[in-house]
Amino acid sequence: MSTKKSFVLRLNAEMYESLEKWAEDEYRSTNGQLEWIISEALKKAGRLKKTKEERLKNKEDNKDD
């Protein structure tokens, strides 16, 4: 199980309100939404290790080639 680090993040009021609305629209907490946004950005940038499930899916997708 991975441990989580906590830290302070300062956002302007307008940005925070937008984040809260987005999180609510997707049935997530504001913290959960931030984690999802950061995770997706890290994956897109190739800076987050792929999960075992993602590696297996990629392997299966490449079998057909």
PyMOL Python script that loads the backbone (N, CA, C, O; Angstrom):
from pymol import cmd

cmd.read_pdbstr("""\
ATOM      1  N   MET A   1       0.845  -1.184   0.000  1.00  0.00           N
ATOM      2  CA  MET A   1       0.000   0.000   0.000  1.00  0.00           C
ATOM      3  C   MET A   1       0.881   1.234   0.000  1.00  0.00           C
ATOM      4  O   MET A   1       1.826   1.321   0.784  1.00  0.00           O
ATOM      5  N   SER A   2       0.585   2.186  -0.867  1.00  0.00           N
ATOM      6  CA  SER A   2       1.406   3.385  -0.940  1.00  0.00           C
ATOM      7  C   SER A   2       0.983   4.374   0.137  1.00  0.00           C
ATOM      8  O   SER A   2      -0.180   4.438   0.534  1.00  0.00           O
ATOM      9  N   THR A   3       1.951   5.133   0.590  1.00  0.00           N
ATOM     10  CA  THR A   3       1.644   6.162   1.576  1.00  0.00           C
ATOM     11  C   THR A   3       1.378   7.468   0.843  1.00  0.00           C
ATOM     12  O   THR A   3       1.869   7.686  -0.264  1.00  0.00           O
ATOM     13  N   LYS A   4       0.608   8.317   1.467  1.00  0.00           N
ATOM     14  CA  LYS A   4       0.282   9.604   0.871  1.00  0.00           C
ATOM     15  C   LYS A   4       0.983  10.701   1.643  1.00  0.00           C
ATOM     16  O   LYS A   4       1.086  10.655   2.869  1.00  0.00           O
ATOM     17  N   LYS A   5       1.454  11.674   0.917  1.00  0.00           N
ATOM     18  CA  LYS A   5       2.095  12.847   1.509  1.00  0.00           C
ATOM     19  C   LYS A   5       1.086  13.981   1.509  1.00  0.00           C
ATOM     20  O   LYS A   5       0.303  14.119   0.569  1.00  0.00           O
ATOM     21  N   SER A   6       1.099  14.771   2.527  1.00  0.00           N
ATOM     22  CA  SER A   6       0.208  15.929   2.558  1.00  0.00           C
ATOM     23  C   SER A   6       1.041  17.208   2.420  1.00  0.00           C
ATOM     24  O   SER A   6       2.194  17.269   2.847  1.00  0.00           O
ATOM     25  N   PHE A   7       0.427  18.219   1.815  1.00  0.00           N
ATOM     26  CA  PHE A   7       1.097  19.500   1.650  1.00  0.00           C
ATOM     27  C   PHE A   7       0.036  20.582   1.481  1.00  0.00           C
ATOM     28  O   PHE A   7      -1.130  20.290   1.212  1.00  0.00           O
ATOM     29  N   VAL A   8       0.451  21.815   1.640  1.00  0.00           N
ATOM     30  CA  VAL A   8      -0.459  22.944   1.507  1.00  0.00           C
ATOM     31  C   VAL A   8      -0.428  23.417   0.058  1.00  0.00           C
ATOM     32  O   VAL A   8       0.641  23.540  -0.541  1.00  0.00           O
ATOM     33  N   LEU A   9      -1.592  23.678  -0.493  1.00  0.00           N
ATOM     34  CA  LEU A   9      -1.708  24.195  -1.849  1.00  0.00           C
ATOM     35  C   LEU A   9      -2.565  25.449  -1.798  1.00  0.00           C
ATOM     36  O   LEU A   9      -3.685  25.422  -1.288  1.00  0.00           O
ATOM     37  N   ARG A  10      -2.048  26.526  -2.318  1.00  0.00           N
ATOM     38  CA  ARG A  10      -2.798  27.779  -2.318  1.00  0.00           C
ATOM     39  C   ARG A  10      -3.344  28.036  -3.720  1.00  0.00           C
ATOM     40  O   ARG A  10      -2.596  28.049  -4.698  1.00  0.00           O
ATOM     41  N   LEU A  11      -4.646  28.239  -3.803  1.00  0.00           N
ATOM     42  CA  LEU A  11      -5.316  28.561  -5.060  1.00  0.00           C
ATOM     43  C   LEU A  11      -6.129  29.837  -4.865  1.00  0.00           C
ATOM     44  O   LEU A  11      -6.608  30.120  -3.767  1.00  0.00           O
ATOM     45  N   ASN A  12      -6.277  30.598  -5.941  1.00  0.00           N
ATOM     46  CA  ASN A  12      -7.151  31.765  -5.803  1.00  0.00           C
ATOM     47  C   ASN A  12      -8.591  31.271  -5.721  1.00  0.00           C
ATOM     48  O   ASN A  12      -8.886  30.141  -6.109  1.00  0.00           O
ATOM     49  N   ALA A  13      -9.479  32.109  -5.221  1.00  0.00           N
ATOM     50  CA  ALA A  13     -10.865  31.709  -4.951  1.00  0.00           C
ATOM     51  C   ALA A  13     -11.582  31.229  -6.212  1.00  0.00           C
ATOM     52  O   ALA A  13     -12.316  30.243  -6.161  1.00  0.00           O
ATOM     53  N   GLU A  14     -11.384  31.906  -7.332  1.00  0.00           N
ATOM     54  CA  GLU A  14     -12.058  31.523  -8.576  1.00  0.00           C
ATOM     55  C   GLU A  14     -11.616  30.129  -9.039  1.00  0.00           C
ATOM     56  O   GLU A  14     -12.440  29.319  -9.462  1.00  0.00           O
ATOM     57  N   MET A  15     -10.334  29.864  -8.956  1.00  0.00           N
ATOM     58  CA  MET A  15      -9.815  28.558  -9.362  1.00  0.00           C
ATOM     59  C   MET A  15     -10.358  27.467  -8.438  1.00  0.00           C
ATOM     60  O   MET A  15     -10.742  26.394  -8.904  1.00  0.00           O
ATOM     61  N   TYR A  16     -10.390  27.734  -7.146  1.00  0.00           N
ATOM     62  CA  TYR A  16     -10.882  26.745  -6.189  1.00  0.00           C
ATOM     63  C   TYR A  16     -12.367  26.447  -6.419  1.00  0.00           C
ATOM     64  O   TYR A  16     -12.785  25.290  -6.360  1.00  0.00           O
ATOM     65  N   GLU A  17     -13.153  27.479  -6.680  1.00  0.00           N
ATOM     66  CA  GLU A  17     -14.579  27.282  -6.939  1.00  0.00           C
ATOM     67  C   GLU A  17     -14.787  26.441  -8.197  1.00  0.00           C
ATOM     68  O   GLU A  17     -15.666  25.580  -8.228  1.00  0.00           O
ATOM     69  N   SER A  18     -13.990  26.682  -9.224  1.00  0.00           N
ATOM     70  CA  SER A  18     -14.074  25.894 -10.458  1.00  0.00           C
ATOM     71  C   SER A  18     -13.707  24.444 -10.193  1.00  0.00           C
ATOM     72  O   SER A  18     -14.347  23.529 -10.711  1.00  0.00           O
ATOM     73  N   LEU A  19     -12.681  24.239  -9.391  1.00  0.00           N
ATOM     74  CA  LEU A  19     -12.250  22.894  -9.032  1.00  0.00           C
ATOM     75  C   LEU A  19     -13.339  22.172  -8.243  1.00  0.00           C
ATOM     76  O   LEU A  19     -13.619  21.002  -8.502  1.00  0.00           O
ATOM     77  N   GLU A  20     -13.953  22.858  -7.284  1.00  0.00           N
ATOM     78  CA  GLU A  20     -15.038  22.262  -6.497  1.00  0.00           C
ATOM     79  C   GLU A  20     -16.209  21.845  -7.388  1.00  0.00           C
ATOM     80  O   GLU A  20     -16.772  20.764  -7.213  1.00  0.00           O
ATOM     81  N   LYS A  21     -16.568  22.698  -8.334  1.00  0.00           N
ATOM     82  CA  LYS A  21     -17.670  22.398  -9.243  1.00  0.00           C
ATOM     83  C   LYS A  21     -17.343  21.192 -10.105  1.00  0.00           C
ATOM     84  O   LYS A  21     -18.181  20.308 -10.283  1.00  0.00           O
ATOM     85  N   TRP A  22     -16.132  21.150 -10.642  1.00  0.00           N
ATOM     86  CA  TRP A  22     -15.696  20.029 -11.475  1.00  0.00           C
ATOM     87  C   TRP A  22     -15.744  18.729 -10.670  1.00  0.00           C
ATOM     88  O   TRP A  22     -16.243  17.710 -11.145  1.00  0.00           O
ATOM     89  N   ALA A  23     -15.221  18.782  -9.456  1.00  0.00           N
ATOM     90  CA  ALA A  23     -15.222  17.593  -8.590  1.00  0.00           C
ATOM     91  C   ALA A  23     -16.656  17.136  -8.317  1.00  0.00           C
ATOM     92  O   ALA A  23     -16.957  15.944  -8.388  1.00  0.00           O
ATOM     93  N   GLU A  24     -17.518  18.067  -8.011  1.00  0.00           N
ATOM     94  CA  GLU A  24     -18.920  17.738  -7.741  1.00  0.00           C
ATOM     95  C   GLU A  24     -19.569  17.092  -8.970  1.00  0.00           C
ATOM     96  O   GLU A  24     -20.317  16.122  -8.843  1.00  0.00           O
ATOM     97  N   ASP A  25     -19.285  17.625 -10.141  1.00  0.00           N
ATOM     98  CA  ASP A  25     -19.846  17.081 -11.384  1.00  0.00           C
ATOM     99  C   ASP A  25     -19.423  15.632 -11.618  1.00  0.00           C
ATOM    100  O   ASP A  25     -20.155  14.865 -12.243  1.00  0.00           O
ATOM    101  N   GLU A  26     -18.253  15.258 -11.123  1.00  0.00           N
ATOM    102  CA  GLU A  26     -17.722  13.913 -11.322  1.00  0.00           C
ATOM    103  C   GLU A  26     -17.816  13.052 -10.063  1.00  0.00           C
ATOM    104  O   GLU A  26     -17.201  11.989  -9.978  1.00  0.00           O
ATOM    105  N   TYR A  27     -18.591  13.523  -9.091  1.00  0.00           N
ATOM    106  CA  TYR A  27     -18.828  12.785  -7.847  1.00  0.00           C
ATOM    107  C   TYR A  27     -17.534  12.443  -7.113  1.00  0.00           C
ATOM    108  O   TYR A  27     -17.371  11.340  -6.593  1.00  0.00           O
ATOM    109  N   ARG A  28     -16.625  13.404  -7.082  1.00  0.00           N
ATOM    110  CA  ARG A  28     -15.366  13.234  -6.344  1.00  0.00           C
ATOM    111  C   ARG A  28     -15.259  14.338  -5.295  1.00  0.00           C
ATOM    112  O   ARG A  28     -15.927  15.368  -5.381  1.00  0.00           O
ATOM    113  N   SER A  29     -14.412  14.099  -4.316  1.00  0.00           N
ATOM    114  CA  SER A  29     -14.067  15.177  -3.388  1.00  0.00           C
ATOM    115  C   SER A  29     -13.113  16.117  -4.120  1.00  0.00           C
ATOM    116  O   SER A  29     -12.553  15.759  -5.156  1.00  0.00           O
ATOM    117  N   THR A  30     -12.937  17.296  -3.588  1.00  0.00           N
ATOM    118  CA  THR A  30     -11.996  18.232  -4.200  1.00  0.00           C
ATOM    119  C   THR A  30     -10.592  17.637  -4.187  1.00  0.00           C
ATOM    120  O   THR A  30      -9.864  17.753  -5.172  1.00  0.00           O
ATOM    121  N   ASN A  31     -10.211  17.011  -3.095  1.00  0.00           N
ATOM    122  CA  ASN A  31      -8.902  16.374  -3.005  1.00  0.00           C
ATOM    123  C   ASN A  31      -8.771  15.238  -4.022  1.00  0.00           C
ATOM    124  O   ASN A  31      -7.744  15.101  -4.686  1.00  0.00           O
ATOM    125  N   GLY A  32      -9.823  14.431  -4.132  1.00  0.00           N
ATOM    126  CA  GLY A  32      -9.822  13.335  -5.101  1.00  0.00           C
ATOM    127  C   GLY A  32      -9.699  13.851  -6.523  1.00  0.00           C
ATOM    128  O   GLY A  32      -9.024  13.242  -7.353  1.00  0.00           O
ATOM    129  N   GLN A  33     -10.349  14.970  -6.807  1.00  0.00           N
ATOM    130  CA  GLN A  33     -10.267  15.562  -8.141  1.00  0.00           C
ATOM    131  C   GLN A  33      -8.845  16.027  -8.434  1.00  0.00           C
ATOM    132  O   GLN A  33      -8.331  15.811  -9.532  1.00  0.00           O
ATOM    133  N   LEU A  34      -8.216  16.660  -7.462  1.00  0.00           N
ATOM    134  CA  LEU A  34      -6.827  17.092  -7.643  1.00  0.00           C
ATOM    135  C   LEU A  34      -5.904  15.902  -7.880  1.00  0.00           C
ATOM    136  O   LEU A  34      -5.029  15.957  -8.745  1.00  0.00           O
ATOM    137  N   GLU A  35      -6.091  14.834  -7.121  1.00  0.00           N
ATOM    138  CA  GLU A  35      -5.282  13.626  -7.318  1.00  0.00           C
ATOM    139  C   GLU A  35      -5.474  13.073  -8.726  1.00  0.00           C
ATOM    140  O   GLU A  35      -4.506  12.673  -9.373  1.00  0.00           O
ATOM    141  N   TRP A  36      -6.716  13.049  -9.204  1.00  0.00           N
ATOM    142  CA  TRP A  36      -7.006  12.538 -10.543  1.00  0.00           C
ATOM    143  C   TRP A  36      -6.362  13.417 -11.616  1.00  0.00           C
ATOM    144  O   TRP A  36      -5.753  12.908 -12.556  1.00  0.00           O
ATOM    145  N   ILE A  37      -6.498  14.737 -11.474  1.00  0.00           N
ATOM    146  CA  ILE A  37      -5.915  15.673 -12.447  1.00  0.00           C
ATOM    147  C   ILE A  37      -4.401  15.490 -12.517  1.00  0.00           C
ATOM    148  O   ILE A  37      -3.830  15.416 -13.605  1.00  0.00           O
ATOM    149  N   ILE A  38      -3.758  15.417 -11.364  1.00  0.00           N
ATOM    150  CA  ILE A  38      -2.303  15.264 -11.320  1.00  0.00           C
ATOM    151  C   ILE A  38      -1.886  13.915 -11.889  1.00  0.00           C
ATOM    152  O   ILE A  38      -0.912  13.829 -12.637  1.00  0.00           O
ATOM    153  N   SER A  39      -2.614  12.871 -11.542  1.00  0.00           N
ATOM    154  CA  SER A  39      -2.304  11.535 -12.052  1.00  0.00           C
ATOM    155  C   SER A  39      -2.403  11.485 -13.575  1.00  0.00           C
ATOM    156  O   SER A  39      -1.525  10.938 -14.242  1.00  0.00           O
ATOM    157  N   GLU A  40      -3.467  12.055 -14.115  1.00  0.00           N
ATOM    158  CA  GLU A  40      -3.647  12.071 -15.573  1.00  0.00           C
ATOM    159  C   GLU A  40      -2.542  12.873 -16.259  1.00  0.00           C
ATOM    160  O   GLU A  40      -2.037  12.464 -17.304  1.00  0.00           O
ATOM    161  N   ALA A  41      -2.168  14.007 -15.679  1.00  0.00           N
ATOM    162  CA  ALA A  41      -1.094  14.827 -16.262  1.00  0.00           C
ATOM    163  C   ALA A  41       0.237  14.075 -16.233  1.00  0.00           C
ATOM    164  O   ALA A  41       0.998  14.128 -17.200  1.00  0.00           O
ATOM    165  N   LEU A  42       0.520  13.382 -15.140  1.00  0.00           N
ATOM    166  CA  LEU A  42       1.763  12.612 -15.033  1.00  0.00           C
ATOM    167  C   LEU A  42       1.793  11.463 -16.036  1.00  0.00           C
ATOM    168  O   LEU A  42       2.829  11.195 -16.645  1.00  0.00           O
ATOM    169  N   LYS A  43       0.656  10.782 -16.209  1.00  0.00           N
ATOM    170  CA  LYS A  43       0.586   9.702 -17.197  1.00  0.00           C
ATOM    171  C   LYS A  43       0.807  10.238 -18.600  1.00  0.00           C
ATOM    172  O   LYS A  43       1.574   9.669 -19.376  1.00  0.00           O
ATOM    173  N   LYS A  44       0.139  11.328 -18.922  1.00  0.00           N
ATOM    174  CA  LYS A  44       0.243  11.928 -20.255  1.00  0.00           C
ATOM    175  C   LYS A  44       1.679  12.359 -20.558  1.00  0.00           C
ATOM    176  O   LYS A  44       2.140  12.264 -21.695  1.00  0.00           O
ATOM    177  N   ALA A  45       2.369  12.826 -19.538  1.00  0.00           N
ATOM    178  CA  ALA A  45       3.749  13.281 -19.707  1.00  0.00           C
ATOM    179  C   ALA A  45       4.748  12.124 -19.648  1.00  0.00           C
ATOM    180  O   ALA A  45       5.946  12.328 -19.848  1.00  0.00           O
ATOM    181  N   GLY A  46       4.259  10.911 -19.374  1.00  0.00           N
ATOM    182  CA  GLY A  46       5.143   9.758 -19.283  1.00  0.00           C
ATOM    183  C   GLY A  46       6.010   9.765 -18.042  1.00  0.00           C
ATOM    184  O   GLY A  46       7.101   9.195 -18.036  1.00  0.00           O
ATOM    185  N   ARG A  47       5.533  10.403 -16.999  1.00  0.00           N
ATOM    186  CA  ARG A  47       6.319  10.521 -15.768  1.00  0.00           C
ATOM    187  C   ARG A  47       5.799   9.666 -14.627  1.00  0.00           C
ATOM    188  O   ARG A  47       6.315   9.735 -13.512  1.00  0.00           O
ATOM    189  N   LEU A  48       4.776   8.857 -14.898  1.00  0.00           N
ATOM    190  CA  LEU A  48       4.211   7.987 -13.878  1.00  0.00           C
ATOM    191  C   LEU A  48       4.325   6.555 -14.369  1.00  0.00           C
ATOM    192  O   LEU A  48       3.988   6.253 -15.514  1.00  0.00           O
ATOM    193  N   LYS A  49       4.800   5.681 -13.504  1.00  0.00           N
ATOM    194  CA  LYS A  49       4.928   4.279 -13.888  1.00  0.00           C
ATOM    195  C   LYS A  49       3.557   3.705 -14.196  1.00  0.00           C
ATOM    196  O   LYS A  49       2.578   4.009 -13.514  1.00  0.00           O
ATOM    197  N   LYS A  50       3.493   2.874 -15.227  1.00  0.00           N
ATOM    198  CA  LYS A  50       2.238   2.222 -15.580  1.00  0.00           C
ATOM    199  C   LYS A  50       1.939   1.129 -14.576  1.00  0.00           C
ATOM    200  O   LYS A  50       2.843   0.497 -14.029  1.00  0.00           O
ATOM    201  N   THR A  51       0.645   0.915 -14.342  1.00  0.00           N
ATOM    202  CA  THR A  51       0.237  -0.164 -13.449  1.00  0.00           C
ATOM    203  C   THR A  51       0.409  -1.497 -14.165  1.00  0.00           C
ATOM    204  O   THR A  51       0.540  -1.540 -15.389  1.00  0.00           O
ATOM    205  N   LYS A  52       0.407  -2.571 -13.406  1.00  0.00           N
ATOM    206  CA  LYS A  52       0.530  -3.913 -13.986  1.00  0.00           C
ATOM    207  C   LYS A  52      -0.595  -4.144 -14.994  1.00  0.00           C
ATOM    208  O   LYS A  52      -0.374  -4.722 -16.058  1.00  0.00           O
ATOM    209  N   GLU A  53      -1.795  -3.692 -14.653  1.00  0.00           N
ATOM    210  CA  GLU A  53      -2.947  -3.857 -15.543  1.00  0.00           C
ATOM    211  C   GLU A  53      -2.727  -3.121 -16.871  1.00  0.00           C
ATOM    212  O   GLU A  53      -3.038  -3.654 -17.935  1.00  0.00           O
ATOM    213  N   GLU A  54      -2.194  -1.905 -16.808  1.00  0.00           N
ATOM    214  CA  GLU A  54      -1.933  -1.141 -18.033  1.00  0.00           C
ATOM    215  C   GLU A  54      -0.847  -1.806 -18.883  1.00  0.00           C
ATOM    216  O   GLU A  54      -0.940  -1.822 -20.110  1.00  0.00           O
ATOM    217  N   ARG A  55       0.180  -2.352 -18.228  1.00  0.00           N
ATOM    218  CA  ARG A  55       1.247  -3.036 -18.974  1.00  0.00           C
ATOM    219  C   ARG A  55       0.707  -4.265 -19.692  1.00  0.00           C
ATOM    220  O   ARG A  55       1.059  -4.515 -20.845  1.00  0.00           O
ATOM    221  N   LEU A  56      -0.147  -5.036 -19.017  1.00  0.00           N
ATOM    222  CA  LEU A  56      -0.740  -6.222 -19.633  1.00  0.00           C
ATOM    223  C   LEU A  56      -1.640  -5.841 -20.807  1.00  0.00           C
ATOM    224  O   LEU A  56      -1.631  -6.512 -21.839  1.00  0.00           O
ATOM    225  N   LYS A  57      -2.406  -4.781 -20.656  1.00  0.00           N
ATOM    226  CA  LYS A  57      -3.288  -4.335 -21.732  1.00  0.00           C
ATOM    227  C   LYS A  57      -2.459  -3.920 -22.948  1.00  0.00           C
ATOM    228  O   LYS A  57      -2.798  -4.277 -24.076  1.00  0.00           O
ATOM    229  N   ASN A  58      -1.388  -3.176 -22.731  1.00  0.00           N
ATOM    230  CA  ASN A  58      -0.522  -2.762 -23.833  1.00  0.00           C
ATOM    231  C   ASN A  58       0.101  -3.969 -24.516  1.00  0.00           C
ATOM    232  O   ASN A  58       0.230  -4.001 -25.739  1.00  0.00           O
ATOM    233  N   LYS A  59       0.486  -4.962 -23.722  1.00  0.00           N
ATOM    234  CA  LYS A  59       1.082  -6.164 -24.280  1.00  0.00           C
ATOM    235  C   LYS A  59       0.081  -6.908 -25.167  1.00  0.00           C
ATOM    236  O   LYS A  59       0.423  -7.375 -26.253  1.00  0.00           O
ATOM    237  N   GLU A  60      -1.166  -7.011 -24.683  1.00  0.00           N
ATOM    238  CA  GLU A  60      -2.226  -7.664 -25.454  1.00  0.00           C
ATOM    239  C   GLU A  60      -2.542  -6.887 -26.721  1.00  0.00           C
ATOM    240  O   GLU A  60      -2.759  -7.480 -27.778  1.00  0.00           O
ATOM    241  N   ASP A  61      -2.569  -5.557 -26.619  1.00  0.00           N
ATOM    242  CA  ASP A  61      -2.868  -4.716 -27.792  1.00  0.00           C
ATOM    243  C   ASP A  61      -1.800  -4.874 -28.863  1.00  0.00           C
ATOM    244  O   ASP A  61      -2.108  -4.803 -30.053  1.00  0.00           O
ATOM    245  N   ASN A  62      -0.559  -5.086 -28.465  1.00  0.00           N
ATOM    246  CA  ASN A  62       0.544  -5.201 -29.409  1.00  0.00           C
ATOM    247  C   ASN A  62       0.696  -6.599 -30.001  1.00  0.00           C
ATOM    248  O   ASN A  62       1.455  -6.778 -30.954  1.00  0.00           O
ATOM    249  N   LYS A  63      -0.011  -7.596 -29.457  1.00  0.00           N
ATOM    250  CA  LYS A  63       0.040  -8.962 -29.980  1.00  0.00           C
ATOM    251  C   LYS A  63      -0.463  -9.042 -31.402  1.00  0.00           C
ATOM    252  O   LYS A  63       0.056  -9.811 -32.210  1.00  0.00           O
ATOM    253  N   ASP A  64      -1.468  -8.254 -31.709  1.00  0.00           N
ATOM    254  CA  ASP A  64      -2.102  -8.306 -33.014  1.00  0.00           C
ATOM    255  C   ASP A  64      -1.228  -7.727 -34.134  1.00  0.00           C
ATOM    256  O   ASP A  64      -1.520  -7.934 -35.312  1.00  0.00           O
ATOM    257  N   ASP A  65      -0.181  -7.017 -33.783  1.00  0.00           N
ATOM    258  CA  ASP A  65       0.682  -6.383 -34.788  1.00  0.00           C
ATOM    259  C   ASP A  65       1.593  -7.352 -35.476  1.00  0.00           C
ATOM    260  O   ASP A  65       2.372  -6.958 -36.343  1.00  0.00           O
TER     261      ASP A  65
END
""", "prot")
cmd.dss("prot")
cmd.show_as("cartoon", "prot")
cmd.util.cbc("prot")
cmd.orient("prot")
